[in-house]
Amino acid sequence: MRTNNVVINNVKAWMEKNSKSHQWLADELNVSKSLIGHILSGKRTRFR
């Protein structure tokens, strides 16, 4: 399994366990909700 997939799975599991949404994470990182969706789906690996 690629490192990116491990990180993505860990972030998703943490978010679910702590009842956090994509919007919450986007707000914390000051990025769009759609960017978070792309990152957590593995379609995007960089912020820039």
Helices and strands as residue ranges (DSSP letters): H 3-17, H 22-29, H 33-41
